[in-house]
Amino acid sequence: MRPMIDSHLDLAYNALGFNRDLFLSVEELNRGEVGMTDGKARGKATVTFPELKRCRVPICVATVLARSGPDIPKRGGVKRVDLDWVTQQVAYAQGQGQLRYYRLLEKQGHLRFITTQRELTAHWQTWLKEPDTTPIGIILSMEGADPIVSPEQAADWFADGLRAVGPAHYGRSHYAYGTATDGPLTEMGVQLLKEFMKIGMILDVTHLSDQSFFNAMDVYEGPMLASHHNCRALVPGDRQLTDEQIRILIQRDAVIGTAFDAWMMYPDWIRTVTQPDVVGIDAAADHMDHICQMAGNTRHCALGTDLDGGFGTEQTPRDLKTITDVHKLEDILAKRGYSSEDIDGIFYGNWLRFFGSALPR
């Protein structure tokens, strides 16, 4: 198996929000959740740290995720105690807790923060020589910017190791409109992106509503990525990128990570009704091929699985039981005529190139 870089894994959210021991095997974790009824994903996990090692993941983008949009108090409190928080101050505290989880694992030798181009190169070279004993490298990202309580505080998060931010998740954040809503960046959102350019924070356009996306293109001039996004031309819905948006990202030299949430891969998916057997991993190759055909090359296509991002195998392709199954794409792409060099780029090379340029020196 090739090395694989995944640009979106909600590891701390899974550990803290679901109270999971991510050092168990996937099988052990799922056995321990048999009978739990507090979430549809219980007993259906696909990602743990041993599984990432087995999957040959030297580096991943690991997230901080805590929402506190302006609609939260109107719901009479939090919607989910593990995700939605009534104020930005509380979301900040939750985000800091997730950050400290990663930092503790770093001190224990399990993870290694990657914050600069030099650290990226050194970690990659070390992993190539000693893959079994090298810690998993993580680039820290934030999904939904509410834990940044003011634009000026972005610098503090950057000093803590944060390197990429998506301004919104689902619904409205304090900075932008996200999936299932539409509207422009807020005044604070414009200020936040300007602050990002000052400090060198990477913009993740994932989950931005259409208006907020195009607004961000007018404001932000730094490096950007779409960490876990698929194509609206193949699967309709505002969670997906339009062809116009893909063209803009290609022009900006961005990289787009293909997501493996089944409803983003199958156009007629009905939540809680459609079963995973309707779609296979080959559907991910369809989205990748669409991007590659638009670009005329494979430079802008990569992996951002979002596995265990609030769902499990009840909402993954039928032939994906753990993250290691993503490697089935190697043969799928090869049979479609992709060269070994192209597949290397999709699995790891494009993210190495992107972060090798976008991270500070």
One Martini backbone bead per residue (centre of mass of N, CA, C, O) as a GRO file, in nm:
protein
  361
    1MET     BB    1   0.097   0.035   0.019
    2ARG     BB    2   0.051   0.347   0.017
    3PRO     BB    3   0.073   0.633   0.119
    4MET     BB    4  -0.152   0.845   0.333
    5ILE     BB    5  -0.329   1.152   0.307
    6ASP     BB    6  -0.550   1.312   0.538
    7SER     BB    7  -0.758   1.619   0.542
    8HIS     BB    8  -0.999   1.471   0.741
    9LEU     BB    9  -1.001   1.435   1.103
   10ASP     BB   10  -1.212   1.381   1.401
   11LEU     BB   11  -1.050   1.285   1.662
   12ALA     BB   12  -1.121   1.457   1.916
   13TYR     BB   13  -1.427   1.441   1.883
   14ASN     BB   14  -1.438   1.135   1.926
   15ALA     BB   15  -1.307   1.124   2.206
   16LEU     BB   16  -1.486   1.352   2.356
   17GLY     BB   17  -1.781   1.319   2.234
   18PHE     BB   18  -1.773   0.973   2.250
   19ASN     BB   19  -1.577   0.840   2.446
   20ARG     BB   20  -1.303   0.738   2.297
   21ASP     BB   21  -1.062   0.483   2.243
   22LEU     BB   22  -0.814   0.529   1.993
   23PHE     BB   23  -0.621   0.267   2.088
   24LEU     BB   24  -0.800   0.088   1.967
   25SER     BB   25  -0.935  -0.113   1.779
   26VAL     BB   26  -1.197  -0.121   1.581
   27GLU     BB   27  -1.315  -0.382   1.696
   28GLU     BB   28  -1.302  -0.305   1.997
   29LEU     BB   29  -1.467  -0.047   1.986
   30ASN     BB   30  -1.730  -0.173   1.869
   31ARG     BB   31  -1.781  -0.381   2.090
   32GLY     BB   32  -1.808  -0.158   2.324
   33GLU     BB   33  -2.085  -0.029   2.164
   34VAL     BB   34  -2.277  -0.237   2.218
   35GLY     BB   35  -2.604  -0.096   2.283
   36MET     BB   36  -2.574   0.179   2.204
   37THR     BB   37  -2.817   0.482   2.169
   38ASP     BB   38  -2.673   0.788   2.122
   39GLY     BB   39  -2.597   0.679   1.819
   40LYS     BB   40  -2.569   0.566   1.491
   41ALA     BB   41  -2.236   0.516   1.513
   42ARG     BB   42  -2.245   0.297   1.701
   43GLY     BB   43  -2.032   0.032   1.622
   44LYS     BB   44  -1.912   0.201   1.330
   45ALA     BB   45  -1.623   0.239   1.320
   46THR     BB   46  -1.302   0.330   1.118
   47VAL     BB   47  -1.117   0.497   1.339
   48THR     BB   48  -0.782   0.458   1.456
   49PHE     BB   49  -0.460   0.456   1.534
   50PRO     BB   50  -0.393   0.165   1.442
   51GLU     BB   51  -0.535   0.204   1.164
   52LEU     BB   52  -0.351   0.429   1.058
   53LYS     BB   53  -0.102   0.252   1.056
   54ARG     BB   54  -0.215   0.030   0.866
   55CYS     BB   55  -0.280   0.259   0.637
   56ARG     BB   56  -0.036   0.450   0.602
   57VAL     BB   57  -0.040   0.728   0.796
   58PRO     BB   58   0.179   0.994   0.837
   59ILE     BB   59  -0.055   1.214   0.767
   60CYS     BB   60  -0.286   1.454   0.910
   61VAL     BB   61  -0.586   1.631   0.936
   62ALA     BB   62  -0.671   1.771   1.242
   63THR     BB   63  -0.946   1.857   1.448
   64VAL     BB   64  -1.147   2.131   1.548
   65LEU     BB   65  -1.489   2.100   1.706
   66ALA     BB   66  -1.703   2.391   1.770
   67ARG     BB   67  -2.019   2.522   1.808
   68SER     BB   68  -2.169   2.889   1.794
   69GLY     BB   69  -2.414   2.995   1.667
   70PRO     BB   70  -2.679   3.228   1.654
   71ASP     BB   71  -2.905   2.982   1.678
   72ILE     BB   72  -2.863   2.828   1.943
   73PRO     BB   73  -3.038   2.985   2.164
   74LYS     BB   74  -3.317   2.941   2.000
   75ARG     BB   75  -3.317   2.620   2.093
   76GLY     BB   76  -3.283   2.619   2.415
   77GLY     BB   77  -2.988   2.545   2.354
   78VAL     BB   78  -2.835   2.272   2.298
   79LYS     BB   79  -2.835   2.017   2.064
   80ARG     BB   80  -2.532   1.907   2.117
   81VAL     BB   81  -2.305   1.838   2.368
   82ASP     BB   82  -2.063   1.764   2.141
   83LEU     BB   83  -2.102   2.050   1.944
   84ASP     BB   84  -2.305   2.255   2.073
   85TRP     BB   85  -2.277   2.603   2.184
   86VAL     BB   86  -2.398   2.893   2.342
   87THR     BB   87  -2.098   3.005   2.327
   88GLN     BB   88  -1.787   3.105   2.239
   89GLN     BB   89  -1.648   3.050   2.507
   90VAL     BB   90  -1.727   2.749   2.514
   91ALA     BB   91  -1.609   2.672   2.240
   92TYR     BB   92  -1.324   2.742   2.316
   93ALA     BB   93  -1.293   2.536   2.546
   94GLN     BB   94  -1.344   2.290   2.369
   95GLY     BB   95  -1.114   2.341   2.167
   96GLN     BB   96  -0.888   2.334   2.380
   97GLY     BB   97  -0.939   2.043   2.465
   98GLN     BB   98  -0.864   1.919   2.192
   99LEU     BB   99  -0.582   2.031   2.175
  100ARG     BB  100  -0.479   1.897   2.443
  101TYR     BB  101  -0.507   1.612   2.346
  102TYR     BB  102  -0.292   1.629   2.128
  103ARG     BB  103  -0.059   1.727   2.314
  104LEU     BB  104  -0.050   1.479   2.493
  105LEU     BB  105   0.012   1.276   2.263
  106GLU     BB  106   0.277   1.408   2.196
  107LYS     BB  107   0.421   1.363   2.471
  108GLN     BB  108   0.369   1.038   2.440
  109GLY     BB  109   0.450   0.976   2.115
  110HIS     BB  110   0.198   0.959   1.897
  111LEU     BB  111   0.243   1.256   1.806
  112ARG     BB  112   0.307   1.522   1.546
  113PHE     BB  113   0.351   1.837   1.498
  114ILE     BB  114   0.277   2.037   1.199
  115THR     BB  115   0.386   2.392   1.119
  116THR     BB  116   0.611   2.350   0.893
  117GLN     BB  117   0.800   2.286   0.626
  118ARG     BB  118   1.035   2.155   0.779
  119GLU     BB  119   0.865   1.952   0.943
  120LEU     BB  120   0.746   1.806   0.704
  121THR     BB  121   1.006   1.700   0.576
  122ALA     BB  122   1.121   1.553   0.824
  123HIS     BB  123   0.884   1.361   0.875
  124TRP     BB  124   0.877   1.219   0.603
  125GLN     BB  125   1.167   1.107   0.609
  126THR     BB  126   1.132   0.945   0.870
  127TRP     BB  127   0.898   0.763   0.780
  128LEU     BB  128   1.040   0.624   0.538
  129LYS     BB  129   1.249   0.481   0.739
  130GLU     BB  130   1.020   0.467   1.010
  131PRO     BB  131   0.700   0.378   1.006
  132ASP     BB  132   0.648   0.216   1.284
  133THR     BB  133   0.786   0.455   1.491
  134THR     BB  134   0.643   0.694   1.379
  135PRO     BB  135   0.460   0.938   1.433
  136ILE     BB  136   0.178   1.098   1.378
  137GLY     BB  137   0.110   1.350   1.170
  138ILE     BB  138  -0.018   1.687   1.242
  139ILE     BB  139  -0.256   1.911   1.106
  140LEU     BB  140  -0.417   2.184   1.227
  141SER     BB  141  -0.774   2.221   1.237
  142MET     BB  142  -1.082   2.417   1.177
  143GLU     BB  143  -1.437   2.347   1.210
  144GLY     BB  144  -1.533   2.616   1.256
  145ALA     BB  145  -1.471   2.950   1.403
  146ASP     BB  146  -1.599   2.995   1.694
  147PRO     BB  147  -1.340   2.949   1.888
  148ILE     BB  148  -1.289   3.225   1.764
  149VAL     BB  149  -1.382   3.512   1.940
  150SER     BB  150  -1.183   3.677   1.749
  151PRO     BB  151  -0.987   3.783   1.504
  152GLU     BB  152  -0.737   3.842   1.694
  153GLN     BB  153  -0.724   3.538   1.813
  154ALA     BB  154  -0.589   3.383   1.579
  155ALA     BB  155  -0.293   3.419   1.675
  156ASP     BB  156  -0.314   3.231   1.919
  157TRP     BB  157  -0.383   2.976   1.762
  158PHE     BB  158  -0.131   2.979   1.587
  159ALA     BB  159   0.065   2.950   1.831
  160ASP     BB  160  -0.078   2.660   1.902
  161GLY     BB  161  -0.086   2.529   1.575
  162LEU     BB  162  -0.278   2.650   1.389
  163ARG     BB  163  -0.333   2.626   1.007
  164ALA     BB  164  -0.656   2.581   0.962
  165VAL     BB  165  -0.976   2.727   0.835
  166GLY     BB  166  -1.328   2.699   0.869
  167PRO     BB  167  -1.577   2.933   0.913
  168ALA     BB  168  -1.785   2.689   0.864
  169HIS     BB  169  -2.049   2.470   0.888
  170TYR     BB  170  -2.334   2.417   0.998
  171GLY     BB  171  -2.477   2.680   0.934
  172ARG     BB  172  -2.424   2.944   1.142
  173SER     BB  173  -2.181   3.156   1.210
  174HIS     BB  174  -1.998   3.439   1.310
  175TYR     BB  175  -1.863   3.449   0.993
  176ALA     BB  176  -2.066   3.244   0.838
  177TYR     BB  177  -2.211   3.049   0.595
  178GLY     BB  178  -2.336   2.725   0.570
  179THR     BB  179  -2.467   2.447   0.552
  180ALA     BB  180  -2.814   2.498   0.476
  181THR     BB  181  -2.728   2.786   0.393
  182ASP     BB  182  -2.736   3.151   0.302
  183GLY     BB  183  -2.460   3.382   0.284
  184PRO     BB  184  -2.248   3.604   0.388
  185LEU     BB  185  -2.013   3.740   0.524
  186THR     BB  186  -1.932   3.881   0.791
  187GLU     BB  187  -1.769   4.131   0.929
  188MET     BB  188  -1.595   3.935   1.096
  189GLY     BB  189  -1.518   3.752   0.856
  190VAL     BB  190  -1.352   3.957   0.702
  191GLN     BB  191  -1.151   4.009   0.931
  192LEU     BB  192  -1.051   3.719   0.957
  193LEU     BB  193  -0.924   3.689   0.672
  194LYS     BB  194  -0.727   3.923   0.708
  195GLU     BB  195  -0.581   3.790   0.946
  196PHE     BB  196  -0.487   3.539   0.800
  197MET     BB  197  -0.295   3.691   0.604
  198LYS     BB  198  -0.104   3.800   0.827
  199ILE     BB  199  -0.034   3.501   0.972
  200GLY     BB  200  -0.083   3.234   0.768
  201MET     BB  201  -0.365   3.124   0.729
  202ILE     BB  202  -0.553   2.871   0.615
  203LEU     BB  203  -0.814   2.821   0.385
  204ASP     BB  204  -1.126   2.653   0.432
  205VAL     BB  205  -1.410   2.603   0.214
  206THR     BB  206  -1.557   2.413   0.367
  207HIS     BB  207  -1.913   2.468   0.399
  208LEU     BB  208  -1.953   2.698   0.235
  209SER     BB  209  -2.152   2.893   0.110
  210ASP     BB  210  -2.191   3.043  -0.179
  211GLN     BB  211  -2.168   3.337  -0.085
  212SER     BB  212  -1.924   3.295   0.104
  213PHE     BB  213  -1.731   3.190  -0.104
  214PHE     BB  214  -1.726   3.437  -0.299
  215ASN     BB  215  -1.653   3.639  -0.084
  216ALA     BB  216  -1.379   3.506  -0.009
  217MET     BB  217  -1.247   3.547  -0.292
  218ASP     BB  218  -1.244   3.867  -0.253
  219VAL     BB  219  -1.065   3.870   0.022
  220TYR     BB  220  -0.882   3.617  -0.020
  221GLU     BB  221  -0.509   3.555  -0.103
  222GLY     BB  222  -0.437   3.289   0.002
  223PRO     BB  223  -0.416   2.981   0.092
  224MET     BB  224  -0.620   2.699  -0.029
  225LEU     BB  225  -0.880   2.460   0.061
  226ALA     BB  226  -1.063   2.138   0.021
  227SER     BB  227  -1.076   1.893   0.246
  228HIS     BB  228  -1.409   1.796   0.209
  229HIS     BB  229  -1.509   1.739  -0.123
  230ASN     BB  230  -1.751   1.741  -0.376
  231CYS     BB  231  -1.968   1.710  -0.666
  232ARG     BB  232  -2.254   1.864  -0.794
  233ALA     BB  233  -2.272   1.728  -1.078
  234LEU     BB  234  -2.319   1.435  -0.934
  235VAL     BB  235  -2.423   1.565  -0.643
  236PRO     BB  236  -2.663   1.727  -0.532
  237GLY     BB  237  -2.590   2.017  -0.339
  238ASP     BB  238  -2.456   2.253  -0.110
  239ARG     BB  239  -2.210   2.060  -0.012
  240GLN     BB  240  -2.112   2.103  -0.297
  241LEU     BB  241  -1.922   2.162  -0.574
  242THR     BB  242  -1.906   2.359  -0.821
  243ASP     BB  243  -1.760   2.414  -1.119
  244GLU     BB  244  -1.688   2.706  -1.061
  245GLN     BB  245  -1.542   2.649  -0.795
  246ILE     BB  246  -1.333   2.455  -0.906
  247ARG     BB  247  -1.199   2.653  -1.099
  248ILE     BB  248  -1.104   2.850  -0.886
  249LEU     BB  249  -0.929   2.648  -0.725
  250ILE     BB  250  -0.740   2.585  -0.956
  251GLN     BB  251  -0.641   2.880  -0.997
  252ARG     BB  252  -0.540   2.876  -0.678
  253ASP     BB  253  -0.394   2.597  -0.623
  254ALA     BB  254  -0.576   2.393  -0.508
  255VAL     BB  255  -0.700   2.131  -0.293
  256ILE     BB  256  -0.914   1.834  -0.316
  257GLY     BB  257  -1.092   1.644  -0.085
  258THR     BB  258  -1.226   1.340  -0.082
  259ALA     BB  259  -1.528   1.216   0.030
  260PHE     BB  260  -1.694   0.924   0.232
  261ASP     BB  261  -1.979   1.017   0.240
  262ALA     BB  262  -2.239   0.863   0.096
  263TRP     BB  263  -2.435   1.112   0.041
  264MET     BB  264  -2.190   1.244  -0.143
  265MET     BB  265  -2.203   0.976  -0.364
  266TYR     BB  266  -2.531   0.977  -0.372
  267PRO     BB  267  -2.804   1.134  -0.527
  268ASP     BB  268  -3.056   0.955  -0.357
  269TRP     BB  269  -3.015   1.010  -0.067
  270ILE     BB  270  -3.177   0.899   0.241
  271ARG     BB  271  -3.202   0.967   0.546
  272THR     BB  272  -3.245   0.663   0.730
  273VAL     BB  273  -3.294   0.482   0.456
  274THR     BB  274  -3.050   0.452   0.307
  275GLN     BB  275  -2.817   0.214   0.205
  276PRO     BB  276  -2.479   0.136   0.153
  277ASP     BB  277  -2.521  -0.071  -0.101
  278VAL     BB  278  -2.558   0.164  -0.332
  279VAL     BB  279  -2.242   0.224  -0.273
  280GLY     BB  280  -1.908   0.273  -0.380
  281ILE     BB  281  -1.577   0.360  -0.399
  282ASP     BB  282  -1.593   0.431  -0.707
  283ALA     BB  283  -1.738   0.707  -0.663
  284ALA     BB  284  -1.486   0.865  -0.583
  285ALA     BB  285  -1.357   0.845  -0.868
  286ASP     BB  286  -1.567   1.022  -1.009
  287HIS     BB  287  -1.493   1.287  -0.862
  288MET     BB  288  -1.197   1.291  -0.934
  289ASP     BB  289  -1.232   1.285  -1.242
  290HIS     BB  290  -1.383   1.551  -1.267
  291ILE     BB  291  -1.151   1.728  -1.167
  292CYS     BB  292  -0.930   1.630  -1.363
  293GLN     BB  293  -1.077   1.711  -1.626
  294MET     BB  294  -1.092   2.014  -1.560
  295ALA     BB  295  -0.772   2.049  -1.519
  296GLY     BB  296  -0.585   1.831  -1.688
  297ASN     BB  297  -0.516   1.696  -1.405
  298THR     BB  298  -0.396   1.572  -1.064
  299ARG     BB  299  -0.314   1.825  -0.864
  300HIS     BB  300  -0.630   1.874  -0.719
  301CYS     BB  301  -0.632   1.576  -0.602
  302ALA     BB  302  -0.761   1.402  -0.304
  303LEU     BB  303  -0.776   1.323   0.050
  304GLY     BB  304  -1.096   1.369   0.260
  305THR     BB  305  -1.284   1.155   0.423
  306ASP     BB  306  -1.446   1.202   0.709
  307LEU     BB  307  -1.415   0.974   0.894
  308ASP     BB  308  -1.604   0.981   1.172
  309GLY     BB  309  -1.795   1.253   1.111
  310GLY     BB  310  -2.069   1.149   1.272
  311PHE     BB  311  -2.009   0.866   1.138
  312GLY     BB  312  -2.040   0.543   0.985
  313THR     BB  313  -2.114   0.247   0.819
  314GLU     BB  314  -2.410   0.363   0.771
  315GLN     BB  315  -2.231   0.605   0.579
  316THR     BB  316  -2.076   0.413   0.383
  317PRO     BB  317  -1.948   0.236   0.172
  318ARG     BB  318  -1.986  -0.105   0.129
  319ASP     BB  319  -1.643  -0.132   0.094
  320LEU     BB  320  -1.627   0.024   0.392
  321LYS     BB  321  -1.492  -0.050   0.725
  322THR     BB  322  -1.219   0.100   0.695
  323ILE     BB  323  -0.974   0.319   0.611
  324THR     BB  324  -0.803   0.104   0.453
  325ASP     BB  325  -1.013   0.075   0.208
  326VAL     BB  326  -0.916   0.321   0.040
  327HIS     BB  327  -0.695   0.152  -0.121
  328LYS     BB  328  -0.890   0.051  -0.348
  329LEU     BB  329  -0.836   0.299  -0.536
  330GLU     BB  330  -0.582   0.214  -0.676
  331ASP     BB  331  -0.714   0.006  -0.874
  332ILE     BB  332  -0.938   0.181  -0.985
  333LEU     BB  333  -0.754   0.398  -1.113
  334ALA     BB  334  -0.580   0.213  -1.285
  335LYS     BB  335  -0.824   0.101  -1.460
  336ARG     BB  336  -0.873   0.417  -1.562
  337GLY     BB  337  -0.555   0.516  -1.639
  338TYR     BB  338  -0.387   0.578  -1.402
  339SER     BB  339  -0.098   0.651  -1.296
  340SER     BB  340   0.126   0.600  -1.053
  341GLU     BB  341   0.190   0.901  -1.019
  342ASP     BB  342  -0.101   0.998  -0.989
  343ILE     BB  343  -0.171   0.826  -0.738
  344ASP     BB  344   0.041   0.945  -0.557
  345GLY     BB  345  -0.079   1.230  -0.560
  346ILE     BB  346  -0.357   1.158  -0.437
  347PHE     BB  347  -0.245   1.015  -0.168
  348TYR     BB  348   0.017   1.250  -0.117
  349GLY     BB  349   0.161   1.462  -0.312
  350ASN     BB  350  -0.038   1.707  -0.310
  351TRP     BB  351  -0.018   1.766  -0.006
  352LEU     BB  352   0.283   1.807   0.010
  353ARG     BB  353   0.290   2.047  -0.182
  354PHE     BB  354   0.092   2.233  -0.046
  355PHE     BB  355   0.218   2.242   0.248
  356GLY     BB  356   0.509   2.308   0.139
  357SER     BB  357   0.386   2.610   0.079
  358ALA     BB  358   0.162   2.704   0.303
  359LEU     BB  359   0.347   2.681   0.511
  360PRO     BB  360   0.562   2.790   0.710
  361ARG     BB  361   0.914   2.800   0.728
   0.00000   0.00000   0.00000
